[in-house]
Structures are given as structure tokens and as C-alpha cells.
Amino acid sequence: MENKIFLGIGIITIISGILLVIQNQPFIGIPGAIVGVWLVISNWKQLKSKNNE
């Protein structure tokens, strides 16, 4: 359950990071988007491994 929640939070973080870059705040937006990508990838892998079991 928590993997799905963190996957959603990661997607929201990516979107907000992109919006911050568009609003000329790249020093906040780019690291935020990177953290969002990390959250999505790590939780996606965990969900895939649980589905294969």
C-alpha cells in the first residue's frame, strides 16, 4: 500500500518540479524533479517485484 502512495507522491513531485522550472525557479525545481524520479523508479521496481511473486 505504501509503495502506491509513494509512487503517487513521486509523480506529484515531478510535476511540481517541472512547474517550478517553468516559473524560473530551476534551483528548486530541478532537484525536486530528480527526487520525484527517484521515488517513482524505486517504488515502481518494488511494485513489479511484488507482482511477480
Sequence and secondary structure as in RCSB ss.txt:
>XXXX:A:sequence
MENKIFLGIGIITIISGILLVIQNQPFIGIPGAIVGVWLVISNWKQLKSKNNE
>XXXX:A:secstr
 HHHHHHHHHHHHHHHHHHHHHTT HHHHHHHHHHHHHHHHHHHHHHHHHHH 
